[in-house]
Amino acid sequence: MNNAAPEAEGSRGAFLLDSTVAGAGPRGFDALRHVWETQIGDVFRLPTFSPTTIGDLRVKGRAAKVRDVRFADVRSASALAGTPGDDHDAAVMYVVRRGTWTLDDPPDRDEHTVSAGQFRLRHFERPYAFETAPHTTTKILALPAARLSPVLGNRIITGPADSAEVRLLVAHTNMVHATIDELGPAGVHAAHSTLIELAKAVVRRRFDDTEPQLAPALAQAAKDLADGHLADPELSPAMLARQLNVSVRTLQRAFAATGESVGAYIRQRRLEEARLALTAPSRRLSVSELAAHWHFADSSHFIRAFKKQYGRTPTDYASSTRPAGG
């Protein structure tokens, strides 16, 4: 578990929790409550869970806070039901990757379900109930209503979780989780400002692709997208730019700000996957098969690129990592 960043910087650490370690049932809830109250209470208050949830609580998650923005990733093996502890008078966004998250919205008390692959953002002024299906994976963001109200108003914003704006916001929260303990005051300010601007972009369904402050989030979103398409022969800077609704030039500019290029990142990740395949305990592909699978022009190009990256040819690398007597 990470330590909290200094309070003067306006942030806390990215905390982890896991109620599955102690097993299912009330012991699982007791384990979660202990971690929550001692480590996460200043980020999110513990929700009021239903008795059924407490009786079979199996959930993993992490939470973080940057000034007045809070976000969490929740993976629940069991069903959840209850009321959030402190998401009142806040703009709350749910991004569901798996399963379903159902909200009992005030004042009409109608149920609204966010399905896998969808998101929902609205301003909550009063307590509301929630319920999830087992095996639900969700990212939750609680944003200051005062900062979002000028663009959000009383509207409910919904749409696909893989839209360009949501991809950027999710990528940025993941970067903040990874670096929050290392951020100084200037870094906290930049992270917070970017979170607010990307949330506004979700509401507007567009973002300012010329804003330099958004370049790291754009580059990270492109990396996340590329990682899921490494075996796709169509993977290219043009494909990534199209998916993220920006020009290739804008995407290349975002990568340049991080000190690398789009093409170099794709090549490096494919080489990394080829390296792992060379040492897999199962049957290994030949060098020519690896070159074709990871879309290198031919074996010679693959061998040269691999040697430049790892200091030896694929065959030599595989031999050097093979167990003695293997």
C-alpha positions as CSV (number, residue, x, y, z in Angstrom):
1,M,0.0,0.0,0.0
2,N,1.3,3.4,-0.9
3,N,2.0,6.1,1.6
4,A,-0.1,9.3,1.5
5,A,1.4,12.3,-0.3
6,P,1.9,15.4,1.9
7,E,-1.4,17.1,2.8
8,A,0.0,20.4,1.8
9,E,0.1,19.2,-1.8
10,G,-3.6,18.6,-1.7
11,S,-3.6,14.9,-2.5
12,R,-3.5,11.5,-0.8
13,G,-1.9,8.3,-1.9
14,A,-3.5,5.8,-4.2
15,F,-4.8,3.2,-1.8
16,L,-5.5,-0.5,-2.4
17,L,-8.1,-2.7,-0.8
18,D,-9.0,-6.3,-1.1
19,S,-11.7,-8.0,0.9
20,T,-11.1,-11.4,-0.8
21,V,-7.9,-12.0,1.1
22,A,-9.8,-12.8,4.3
23,G,-12.4,-14.9,2.4
24,A,-16.0,-14.4,1.7
25,G,-18.6,-13.5,4.2
26,P,-18.6,-11.1,7.2
27,R,-14.8,-11.6,7.6
28,G,-14.4,-10.1,4.2
29,F,-16.4,-7.1,5.1
30,D,-14.4,-6.6,8.4
31,A,-11.2,-6.7,6.4
32,L,-12.4,-4.2,3.9
33,R,-13.8,-1.9,6.7
34,H,-10.5,-1.9,8.6
35,V,-8.5,-0.9,5.5
36,W,-11.2,1.6,4.5
37,E,-11.4,3.4,7.8
38,T,-7.6,3.5,8.4
39,Q,-6.5,4.3,4.9
40,I,-9.2,5.5,2.6
41,G,-11.6,7.4,4.8
42,D,-10.2,10.7,3.7
43,V,-10.7,9.8,0.1
44,F,-14.1,8.1,0.0
45,R,-16.3,7.4,3.0
46,L,-17.3,3.8,3.4
47,P,-20.7,3.2,1.7
48,T,-23.7,1.9,3.7
49,F,-24.0,-1.6,2.3
50,S,-27.0,-3.8,2.4
51,P,-27.0,-6.9,4.8
52,T,-26.8,-9.2,1.8
53,T,-23.7,-7.4,0.6
54,I,-22.0,-7.6,4.0
55,G,-22.8,-11.3,4.2
56,D,-20.9,-12.0,1.0
57,L,-18.5,-9.2,0.2
58,R,-15.7,-10.1,-2.3
59,V,-14.3,-6.9,-3.9
60,K,-10.9,-5.5,-4.9
61,G,-10.3,-1.8,-5.6
62,R,-8.1,1.2,-5.3
63,A,-8.9,4.8,-4.5
64,A,-7.1,8.2,-4.9
65,K,-7.8,11.9,-4.4
66,V,-6.4,14.9,-6.1
67,R,-7.7,18.0,-4.2
68,D,-11.5,17.9,-4.7
69,V,-11.5,15.1,-7.3
70,R,-11.8,11.5,-6.1
71,F,-11.7,8.3,-8.2
72,A,-11.7,4.6,-7.6
73,D,-11.5,1.3,-9.5
74,V,-13.8,-1.4,-8.2
75,R,-13.8,-5.1,-9.2
76,S,-16.5,-7.0,-7.4
77,A,-16.8,-10.8,-7.4
78,S,-20.0,-10.6,-5.4
79,A,-23.0,-8.4,-6.0
80,L,-23.0,-5.1,-4.2
81,A,-25.9,-2.9,-3.0
82,G,-26.0,0.2,-0.8
83,T,-25.7,3.9,-0.7
84,P,-22.4,5.8,-1.3
85,G,-20.9,7.4,1.8
86,D,-20.2,10.9,0.4
87,D,-21.0,11.3,-3.3
88,H,-23.7,13.8,-2.6
89,D,-23.6,17.2,-4.3
90,A,-21.0,16.0,-6.7
91,A,-20.8,15.1,-10.4
92,V,-20.4,11.4,-10.4
93,M,-19.3,9.3,-13.4
94,Y,-19.5,5.5,-13.7
95,V,-17.4,3.8,-16.4
96,V,-18.4,0.1,-16.5
97,R,-16.1,-2.3,-18.2
98,R,-17.8,-5.5,-17.1
99,G,-21.1,-6.4,-15.6
100,T,-23.7,-3.8,-14.7
101,W,-24.1,-0.9,-12.2
102,T,-27.7,0.2,-11.4
103,L,-28.5,3.6,-9.9
104,D,-31.7,4.6,-8.1
105,D,-31.6,8.2,-9.1
106,P,-33.4,10.9,-7.1
107,P,-35.7,12.7,-7.3
108,D,-37.7,10.4,-9.6
109,R,-36.3,7.2,-8.1
110,D,-36.2,5.5,-11.5
111,E,-33.6,2.8,-11.9
112,H,-30.9,3.5,-14.5
113,T,-28.5,0.7,-15.4
114,V,-25.0,1.3,-16.8
115,S,-24.1,-1.7,-18.8
116,A,-20.6,-3.0,-19.8
117,G,-18.9,-0.7,-22.3
118,Q,-20.9,2.3,-21.2
119,F,-20.5,5.4,-19.0
120,R,-22.9,7.7,-17.2
121,L,-22.2,11.1,-15.7
122,R,-24.7,13.3,-13.7
123,H,-24.9,15.7,-10.8
124,F,-26.2,14.1,-7.6
125,E,-27.5,16.4,-4.9
126,R,-29.0,13.9,-2.6
127,P,-28.3,10.3,-1.5
128,Y,-29.0,7.6,-4.0
129,A,-28.9,3.8,-3.9
130,F,-26.8,1.6,-6.1
131,E,-26.7,-2.1,-7.0
132,T,-24.2,-4.2,-9.1
133,A,-24.2,-7.6,-10.7
134,P,-21.6,-10.1,-9.6
135,H,-18.2,-9.8,-11.5
136,T,-18.6,-6.1,-12.2
137,T,-15.6,-3.9,-13.0
138,T,-16.2,-0.1,-12.8
139,K,-14.2,3.2,-12.6
140,I,-16.0,5.8,-10.4
141,L,-15.1,9.5,-10.4
142,A,-16.6,12.1,-8.0
143,L,-15.9,15.6,-9.3
144,P,-16.8,19.0,-7.7
145,A,-20.2,20.0,-8.9
146,A,-19.2,23.7,-8.9
147,R,-16.5,23.0,-11.5
148,L,-18.7,20.9,-13.8
149,S,-22.1,22.7,-13.4
150,P,-21.4,25.4,-16.0
151,V,-21.1,22.7,-18.7
152,L,-23.1,19.9,-17.2
153,G,-26.1,21.6,-15.6
154,N,-29.0,19.1,-14.9
155,R,-28.2,16.9,-17.9
156,I,-27.3,13.2,-17.7
157,I,-24.4,12.3,-20.1
158,T,-24.2,8.8,-21.3
159,G,-22.3,7.0,-24.1
160,P,-19.7,4.4,-25.0
161,A,-16.8,3.9,-22.6
162,D,-14.4,3.7,-25.6
163,S,-15.2,7.2,-26.8
164,A,-12.1,9.4,-27.3
165,E,-12.9,11.7,-24.4
166,V,-13.5,8.8,-21.9
167,R,-10.4,7.0,-23.1
168,L,-8.3,10.1,-22.3
169,L,-9.9,10.6,-18.9
170,V,-9.4,7.0,-17.9
171,A,-5.8,7.1,-19.1
172,H,-5.2,10.2,-17.0
173,T,-6.6,8.7,-13.8
174,N,-4.4,5.6,-14.3
175,M,-1.4,7.8,-14.7
176,V,-2.3,9.7,-11.5
177,H,-2.7,6.4,-9.6
178,A,0.8,5.4,-10.7
179,T,2.5,8.7,-9.9
180,I,0.5,10.4,-7.2
181,D,3.1,9.8,-4.4
182,E,5.8,11.4,-6.5
183,L,3.9,14.6,-7.4
184,G,5.0,17.9,-6.0
185,P,2.7,20.9,-5.7
186,A,3.1,21.8,-9.4
187,G,2.4,18.2,-10.4
188,V,-0.7,18.0,-8.2
189,H,-2.0,21.3,-9.8
190,A,-1.4,20.0,-13.3
191,A,-3.0,16.6,-12.6
192,H,-6.1,18.2,-11.0
193,S,-6.5,20.8,-13.8
194,T,-6.3,18.0,-16.4
195,L,-8.9,15.9,-14.6
196,I,-11.3,18.8,-14.6
197,E,-10.7,19.6,-18.3
198,L,-11.1,16.0,-19.4
199,A,-14.3,15.7,-17.4
200,K,-15.6,18.8,-19.2
201,A,-14.5,17.2,-22.5
202,V,-16.7,14.2,-21.7
203,V,-19.7,16.5,-21.2
204,R,-19.0,18.4,-24.4
205,R,-18.1,15.2,-26.3
206,R,-14.9,16.9,-27.6
207,F,-11.6,18.0,-26.2
208,D,-9.0,20.6,-27.1
209,D,-6.5,18.6,-29.0
210,T,-4.1,21.6,-29.2
211,E,-3.9,22.0,-25.4
212,P,-0.4,20.9,-24.4
213,Q,-1.5,20.0,-20.9
214,L,-3.6,17.1,-22.4
215,A,-0.6,15.6,-24.4
216,P,0.4,13.1,-21.7
217,A,-3.2,11.8,-21.4
218,L,-3.5,11.6,-25.2
219,A,-0.3,9.7,-25.5
220,Q,-1.2,7.3,-22.7
221,A,-4.7,6.7,-24.2
222,A,-3.0,5.8,-27.5
223,K,-0.6,3.4,-25.7
224,D,-3.5,1.7,-23.9
225,L,-5.3,1.3,-27.2
226,A,-2.2,0.1,-29.0
227,D,-1.5,-2.5,-26.3
228,G,-4.9,-4.1,-27.1
229,H,-4.2,-4.3,-30.8
230,L,-0.5,-5.4,-31.0
231,A,-1.4,-8.4,-33.1
232,D,-3.6,-6.4,-35.4
233,P,-2.0,-5.9,-38.8
234,E,-3.9,-2.6,-39.1
235,L,-2.3,-1.1,-36.0
236,S,-0.6,2.2,-37.0
237,P,-0.4,5.8,-36.0
238,A,-3.3,6.5,-38.4
239,M,-5.5,3.9,-36.8
240,L,-4.8,5.1,-33.3
241,A,-5.5,8.8,-34.3
242,R,-8.8,7.7,-35.9
243,Q,-9.9,5.9,-32.8
244,L,-9.0,8.8,-30.6
245,N,-10.6,11.4,-33.0
246,V,-7.4,13.4,-33.5
247,S,-5.1,14.0,-36.4
248,V,-2.0,11.9,-36.9
249,R,0.0,15.1,-36.4
250,T,-1.7,15.8,-33.1
251,L,-1.0,12.3,-31.9
252,Q,2.7,12.5,-33.0
253,R,3.0,15.8,-31.2
254,A,1.6,14.3,-28.0
255,F,4.1,11.4,-28.2
256,A,7.0,13.8,-28.9
257,A,6.1,15.6,-25.7
258,T,6.9,12.4,-23.9
259,G,10.2,11.8,-25.7
260,E,9.2,9.0,-28.1
261,S,7.3,8.3,-31.3
262,V,4.1,6.4,-32.0
263,G,5.8,3.9,-34.3
264,A,8.7,3.3,-31.9
265,Y,6.2,2.5,-29.1
266,I,4.4,0.0,-31.3
267,R,7.7,-1.6,-32.4
268,Q,9.0,-1.8,-28.8
269,R,5.8,-3.4,-27.4
270,R,5.7,-6.0,-30.2
271,L,9.4,-6.8,-29.6
272,E,8.6,-7.2,-25.9
273,E,5.8,-9.7,-26.7
274,A,8.1,-11.6,-29.0
275,R,10.7,-11.8,-26.3
276,L,8.1,-13.2,-23.9
277,A,7.1,-15.8,-26.5
278,L,10.7,-16.9,-26.9
279,T,10.9,-17.9,-23.3
280,A,7.3,-19.3,-22.9
281,P,7.3,-22.9,-21.4
282,S,4.9,-24.0,-24.1
283,R,5.9,-24.7,-27.7
284,R,7.9,-21.8,-29.1
285,L,7.3,-20.2,-32.5
286,S,10.2,-20.1,-34.9
287,V,11.9,-16.8,-35.6
288,S,10.2,-16.5,-38.9
289,E,6.8,-17.2,-37.4
290,L,7.4,-14.6,-34.7
291,A,8.4,-12.1,-37.3
292,A,5.2,-12.7,-39.2
293,H,3.0,-12.8,-36.1
294,W,4.2,-9.4,-34.9
295,H,4.1,-7.9,-38.4
296,F,7.7,-7.3,-39.1
297,A,8.6,-7.0,-42.8
298,D,10.6,-10.2,-42.7
299,S,12.9,-12.3,-40.4
300,S,15.9,-10.1,-41.1
301,H,14.1,-6.9,-40.0
302,F,12.9,-8.7,-36.9
303,I,16.3,-10.1,-36.0
304,R,18.0,-6.7,-36.4
305,A,15.3,-4.9,-34.4
306,F,15.4,-7.5,-31.6
307,K,19.2,-7.4,-31.4
308,K,19.2,-3.6,-31.2
309,Q,16.6,-3.7,-28.4
310,Y,18.0,-6.6,-26.4
311,G,21.7,-6.9,-27.4
312,R,21.4,-10.4,-28.9
313,T,19.6,-12.2,-31.7
314,P,16.3,-14.0,-30.9
315,T,17.9,-17.4,-31.1
316,D,20.8,-16.4,-28.8
317,Y,18.3,-14.9,-26.3
318,A,16.2,-18.0,-26.3
319,S,19.2,-20.2,-25.7
320,S,20.5,-18.0,-22.9
321,T,17.2,-18.1,-21.0
322,R,16.6,-21.8,-21.4
323,P,16.9,-23.7,-18.1
324,A,19.9,-25.9,-17.7
325,G,19.3,-29.4,-19.1
326,G,16.2,-28.1,-21.0
